[in-house]
Amino acid sequence: MSHPLDDRGGDLRALFFESAYELLQTLNDAGLELETHPADPEVIRRVRRVVHTLKGDSAACGYLGLSEMAHELEDVLLPEIGQVRGAQLAEVVLAAADVFDSLLNAYRQNVEPPSTEPLRAQIRQFLKAATHTPAAAPADNRLTARFVWSEYEQLMISEALHRGENVYNLALRIDPQSAMRAAAFQLVRNVLHGIGTVIALHPEDNSAAASVEVIEAAVACTMTEEAIARRCKIPAIVADLVIARATPAETPEHDLLSELLEAQATVTVGAATPAQGAPEQRPSGSASAVNAVVESTLRVETARIDSVMNLVGELIIGKSMLNRAIVEFDRRHAHDPLHAKLLDALSFQARVLDELHKSVLKIRMVPVEQLFRRFPRVVRDVAKQCNKDVALELAGQNTDLDKGILDALAEPITHLVRNAVDHGIEPPEARLAAGKPARGTVFLNAYHQGAQVVTEVRDDGRGIDVARLRAKAVARGLLSAADAERLSDAEAFNLIFEPGLSTAAEVTEVSGRGVGMDIVRSVLDRLKGTVQVSSQLGQGTLIQLRVPLTLASIQALMFRVNNRLFAVPLSSVVEITRVSESEIHRVDQREVLQLRDHILSLVRLSSLERIHAVEARKRSFVIVIGAGERRFGLLVDSLVGEEELVIKALPEEIITSDLVSGASILGDGTVVLILNVSAVLARLSRAPALGAIA
Amino acid sequence: MPQFAALLRKDNQPVRYLVVDDSVFARKNIIKMIEMFGGEVAAEAGDGLTAIAEYNRVKPDVVLMDITMPQMEGIEAVERIVRQHAEARIIMVSSVGYQENILAALQKGAKHFVQKPVKPDGLYEILRYVLSDEAGSASAAPVAAGEEFDQ
C-alpha cells in the first residue's frame, strides 16, 4: 500500500515537526498542571486532546511508532482514572512527553528510534491496575443471518406486508477492522432509517452494539433490493450483507394488536427524530460570533524570512555605495544643484530602508517565553531527581529576541538552570539550617538593554566558593598560584566556564562533569554575546547572558591598523581616547595604560605593528572595549567611523582564527573583518605575554 | 501513487469540499487527497464557528470535519449546519478514542465518519458512497474506479 506521504516531499514533514514540537510543549505544560490538579477532568481532557492530535498527525506522516505510542497513552487518559490515580497519571504523561521527544528527534535525524517498550510497559501496568480491559470478540467467518424476531416485531412485519409494502430482512456484518463499533452501529442505523421504516433492529441500542458483530433488521420500504444493497454496503463499516424478503408470520394474537399499533406509532416517531437533527436546544454562542473568527497569524519557513533579510542586507550595502558615490560627486562637481536633489532622494531612501530593515528584523523576533516555558518541566525534573524543593519564577517573558539567537540560547540556559537547581540550591535541611526557607527559588528573567538582550538565571542557593574555585584551577594546572591570586573575584567566577572545572564535590547525573559550562561560553562567543557571573557565598548566584538583538547586522566602529580595515561592535565600545607612546607602560610583560584611576591592559593587533609603530607613531588611538565586567584597550592607528555593517558569515575553512567573528563588505567592495571581542579577551587572559594576535 | 478516477458532481463539475480541522497539518493532508480525487477545496476552517460561517459562505458539497476542536467542537458544528441545511453531507474525521463524539455527531446528522489516520483509498470509498445519494455522481464510474485502487 502506498503511503499518503511518500510522494509528497518535505513540506508536510517540516510542518509536522513544527507542530509536533509545539504539541509536545503543550503536553509538558498540561502534564505539569495535571501534577498540581490531579483530579481535574478538564486538564485530563486537554492532555488527551494534545495526545490525540499528535497521534493523528504522526500516523498521517507515517511515524507509526509514535502514533501507536500516543494511542496507548490516550487509553489511560480518562477522568475516571485521574480521580483515583491522578498523580501517577501525571508521571506517565510527563514520561511519555520525553519518549515522544526522543522519537521525534530520531525521526527528524532519520536514525533508529529508541525503544518505547519501557513506557508501554508502564502504561499497560497502569491500565491493568486502573481499569479492566474488555476482551476482543473472536471473529466469525461466515455471515449467518438468523432473523429471529420477537412476537411484536413479527406482528409489525405482517402488518406492513398486509398493507402491501415490501419488507426486507437485512443482516449486516460490521467490518471487524472497525474499531468504533458503537459509531458504526449508529451509522448503520442512520442508513436504515434513510431506507424506510425500521420495524425491527437487533441489537437495539448503541451500547449493546459494541460487542455485537452482526446487525439484523427488518425494514419496510419502497426501494429495490439492489438499491438497498447499495445503501447498505457502507464503506469501512459493513463487511458483509445478506438481504432477504420477509414473509408473514403465524396468525397474530388480535387483542394485542391495537395496543401494539399505538406503541409502534411512538416508536417510529421516536426513532425518526434523531436522523432529522434533534431540535434539542443547547446554550451556545450568539450567531454574530460566527463571523468573528479570523486567522491572524501566518506560518512561514524561516528560510524565506532569511532570504528577505539577506536582500535587505544587500540594499544596505547598496545604500552605502550610493553614499560614497555622492561624496565623490560632491567633490567633483561642488555646488551642483543636483547634489541637493540626490541628497534628498538618498535620505528618503535611507529612511524607508531603515524602516524596512526594522520590520524584517521584527518578523524574526519571538518572545523569550517560547524558550522559558520549557523550564518549569526542567526544574521540576531536576529538583525531583536530587530531592530538592525548588520553585521557578519567570519574568520578562515578553522580551523579544531573534529566533535564531533564542534557539541557540536554549542549550546554555538549560545548562545554567539545571546547574542552579543541582549545584546552586541546597537540600531543604541545609537551607533550613542556614536560616533560609526550605524551598529554593530559581529566577529567570529577560530584558532589553540597548541593542542587547540580557537573560538572567539567578538562584538563592549556596553561591560560588571563589577560594575553592581558585584552588581547583591551580590544582588542575589552569593557572599558576600567583595568577590565581591576582584574579579579581569577578574574573575568578569566570573560571566556572573552563572545561572540566566544577566545584561540585560529587559528579551527579544531572549536571554531569562540568562539560556543560564551557558550552555556555562557546555558544555565547558564537552569538557575539557575553556571560557575567556574580555570586555571594551563602546568598546565591546570578548569571547574566548578554546577546545582541539580532545577528544580521551591527552598528560597528571601524578603524585601521597597518592600513587594514577592522571593526568592533559599537555596543562593546566603552570609550575612545588618544595616547602617546610615553604613556604606555609595561607591567608583567603586559602593556598597560593608566586611564584615570584604572589600569587598562592594551592589545595590539599585530606583533609586526608593535615593532615598527612604536617608533613610527608618537600618538595613536585606544579604543576601550568592555565585555561584561572586563575592559581592555585596543591600540589602533586611525579611526574610520561608525557604520552599520551587514554581517556575512564566514565559512569555517576561511576563518583561521577565532579572533574574527565575521566579515562585512563595504559599499566600495572593501572587506572589513569584525573582531570577536570576547575571544580577544580570552586570549588576553590566557597568554600573559604581549598580545601578539592575527 | 494510486490513481483515482475523479469524483464529480452530477453536473460534471468538481466536488467542492470544506475541510475543518484545527491541525493545519491534518488539513493539508486531507487537501492533498481531495486534490488526488479531482476535488476542489472551497474553504478551510480551524474551528467549528469558522466552519459554520464558511459553510454558509461557500455551500460545499461535502464537509470533512474534525471531532475535537477549539472554539466549538465538531458535534455542535454538525448540529448547527444540519439544522440549517438538511442536505449537508458531513463526514466526521477522528480517531478511535472519540467514539462517543462520533456517535453524537452521527445522531446530529453527520453522514459518515473516517478514522485517522486517513488513508486515501478509504476516504475515496466513503466519499463515493456519501456522494452516491445524488444519482449519477462519480460520473457513473464507481466500478471502474474501484478496480484502479492500488492495493
Contacts between the chains, C-beta under 8 A, distances in Angstrom:
chain1	res1	chain2	res2	distance
A	1	B	119	7.7
A	1	B	121	7.9
A	1	B	150	7.0
A	1	B	151	6.9
A	2	B	1	5.8
A	2	B	2	5.9
A	2	B	150	5.6
A	4	B	29	6.5
A	4	B	32	7.0
A	4	B	33	6.7
A	4	B	117	7.9
A	4	B	118	7.7
A	4	B	119	6.9
A	4	B	120	5.8
A	5	B	29	7.9
A	6	B	1	7.9
A	7	B	1	4.8
A	8	B	32	6.0
A	12	B	25	6.9
A	12	B	28	6.0
A	12	B	29	6.8
A	12	B	32	7.7
A	15	B	24	6.6
A	15	B	25	5.2
A	15	B	28	6.6
A	16	B	25	5.4
A	19	B	23	6.5
A	19	B	24	6.7
A	19	B	25	5.3
A	48	B	97	7.3
A	49	B	68	5.3
A	52	B	68	6.5
A	52	B	95	6.2
A	52	B	97	6.0
A	52	B	98	7.4
A	53	B	22	7.6
A	53	B	23	5.4
A	53	B	26	7.7
A	53	B	68	7.8
A	55	B	95	6.2
A	55	B	116	7.4
A	56	B	23	7.0
A	56	B	26	5.9
A	56	B	95	5.8
A	56	B	116	4.0
A	56	B	117	6.4
A	57	B	23	6.0
A	57	B	25	4.9
A	57	B	26	6.3
A	59	B	116	6.3
A	59	B	117	3.4
A	60	B	25	7.3
A	60	B	26	6.7
A	60	B	29	4.7
A	60	B	116	7.0
A	60	B	117	4.5
A	60	B	118	6.7
A	61	B	25	7.8
A	67	B	117	7.1
A	71	B	95	7.6
A	71	B	96	7.3
A	71	B	97	7.7
A	74	B	95	7.9
A	74	B	97	4.7
A	75	B	97	7.5
A	179	B	96	4.3
A	179	B	115	6.8
A	180	B	96	5.9
A	180	B	99	4.5
A	180	B	102	6.1
A	180	B	113	7.3
A	180	B	115	7.0
A	181	B	99	8.0
A	182	B	99	5.4
A	182	B	100	7.8
A	182	B	103	5.5
A	183	B	99	5.1
A	183	B	102	4.0
A	183	B	103	4.9
A	183	B	106	6.3
A	183	B	113	6.0
A	186	B	102	7.8
A	186	B	103	4.9
A	186	B	106	4.4
A	186	B	107	6.4
A	187	B	106	5.5
A	187	B	112	6.5
A	187	B	113	6.9
A	190	B	106	5.8
A	190	B	111	7.8
A	206	B	103	6.1
A	230	B	132	7.0
A	233	B	129	7.8
A	234	B	112	7.5
A	234	B	129	6.3
A	235	B	122	7.2
A	235	B	125	3.5
A	235	B	126	5.1
A	235	B	128	7.4
A	235	B	129	5.0
A	236	B	114	6.9
A	236	B	115	7.5
A	236	B	122	5.6
A	236	B	125	6.6
A	236	B	126	6.1
A	274	B	107	4.7
A	274	B	108	8.0
A	275	B	109	7.0
A	276	B	86	7.5
A	276	B	109	7.6
A	277	B	79	6.4
A	277	B	82	4.6
A	277	B	83	5.4
A	277	B	86	7.3
A	277	B	108	5.9
A	277	B	109	4.6
A	278	B	107	7.2
A	278	B	108	7.2
A	279	B	83	7.9
A	282	B	76	6.9
A	282	B	79	7.6
A	284	B	72	7.7
A	284	B	76	6.6
A	284	B	80	7.7
A	285	B	49	7.0
A	285	B	72	7.2
A	289	B	49	6.2
A	290	B	49	5.5
A	290	B	52	5.5
A	290	B	53	4.6
A	290	B	56	7.9
A	291	B	53	5.4
A	292	B	49	7.6
A	293	B	47	6.4
A	293	B	49	5.2
A	293	B	50	4.8
A	293	B	53	7.5
A	293	B	71	6.6
A	295	B	46	6.9
A	299	B	24	7.2
